[in-house]
Amino acid sequence: MGELIGCLIAGYLCIYLPWRASQKEESRKRQDMYNNLNKKSVDEMEKWRK
């Protein structure tokens, strides 16, 4: 029984945590991309106003 619990914990640490970290990194990249696009569109609007 103890081995089973240990195996489950090891699986959690080896599989779930790296997956979670990559999800966060991906969402951060997507957020940066959207922010960059918004900045470019604002710059374009400023150009047209002048």
N, C-alpha and C positions, 0 to 999 in steps of 0.2 A: 504493500500500500504506500509506503514511504517513497519507494522508487517511482511509482506512478506519479505521485504529486511532484517529485523532483523533476521528472521528465516533462510534465506539463509546464512547470515554471520555466525550465530551460527553453522549451519551445516558445513560450510567451516572450522571453527575453530575446531569442534569436530571430523570431519571425515578426512578431507584432510591432516591437519598438522600432526596428529599421524601416518597416513599412510606414509607420506613423510619421517618422522623421522625413521620409521622402514625400509624403503627402503634404506636410507643412512647407517643405522647400518648393514643391510644385505650386502651391497656392500663393507663396510669396513671389515666385517668378511671374505668375499670371497677374498678380496685383501690380507688380512693377511695370509690366507691359501695358496694362490699362492706364496707369498713371502717366506713362510716357506718351501714350496716344492722346490722352486728355490735354497734356501740356502742349503737344504739337497743334492740336485743334485750337487751343486758346491763342497760341502764337499766330496761327493763320488768321484768326478773327481780328487780332490786333493789327496785322498787316493791312487787312482790307479796310479797317476803320480809318487808317491814316491816309 
